[in-house]
């Protein structure tokens, strides 16, 4: 997994166990420290990146409905036809981001990196007014060209995460669907 020095860990469901186990092995073999220092994660500086969307937000639904109602030309006479069978419950906010951030605070108290939340919707419970905070909210406009916005495609956003200003070489990526 880390033979090519992958710089981002994509975390989804069950794969988190395999990825983190591989990461620990890679860190120990690569000389980033003993297992004792690894448990403190002091010797390996990294950032944490989340993507977040609240699919039940009225403004989000309005914009998505508007853009999905337009037929956009694609290569000649073909058209892009988005289907509407995907339920908005897939991106419903169940406070997963809140619980995940609390878990980092509780179980990684000496975490030295920054936590970036890439979103165009700031959750009402998220306090972003503290300048000394490790938490930074990044809008999609900061990492994507305006001609590709708005986007409702998480893969398009994920493909641009490396453009986050001041992001460390290594970062752990989560989306808001996992605690």
C-alpha positions, 0 to 999 in steps of 0.5 A, a space after each residue: 500500500 505504501 510502496 509508492 509513498 502514498 500521501 493520502 489515506 482514503 478512509 471508508 468503512 472496513 478499509 480503515 482497519 487495513 489502511 491504518 494497520 498498513 500505515 503503522 507498519 510503514 511508519 515503523 519500517 520507514 524509521 519514523 520512530 519506535 512503536 512508543 513514539 508512534 502511539 504519540 504520533 509526535 514524530 509523524 506530522 500530518 493533517 486531517 481532512 474532512 469533506 462535509 455536505 448536508 443533503 437535507 439543507 434547503 438551499 443545497 436541495 434548491 441548487 441541486 434541483 436547479 442544476 440537475 434540471 438543466 440538460 448540458 451538452 456533452 460531446 456532440 448531440 449527447 446530453 448529460 441526464 442525471 437520474 433523481 433516484 438517489 435519495 437525499 438521505 444518503 447525504 443527510 446530516 446525522 452529526 457524524 462530523 461532530 462525533 468524529 471531531 469529538 473523537 479526535 479531540 478525545 483520543 488524539 489529545 496531542 494531535 499537532 496538525 490542522 483539521 480541514 473541513 471542506 464544505 460550502 455549508 458550515 454546520 451551525 454547531 461548528 465554532 470557527 471563530 477561534 483564530 488559534 484553533 487547529 480547525 480550518 473551514 475550506 470552501 470548494 471555491 478555494 480548491 476548485 476552478 469556478 468553471 467546475 462549480 457548483 459541484 455535487 460530486 464528491 469525487 470531483 472535490 476529493 480530486 482537488 483536496 491536495 490544493 488546500 492551502 498549507 496542507 501537509 504532505 501527509 494527510 488523513 482523509 475522512 468524509 462526513 459519513 463516518 464517525 
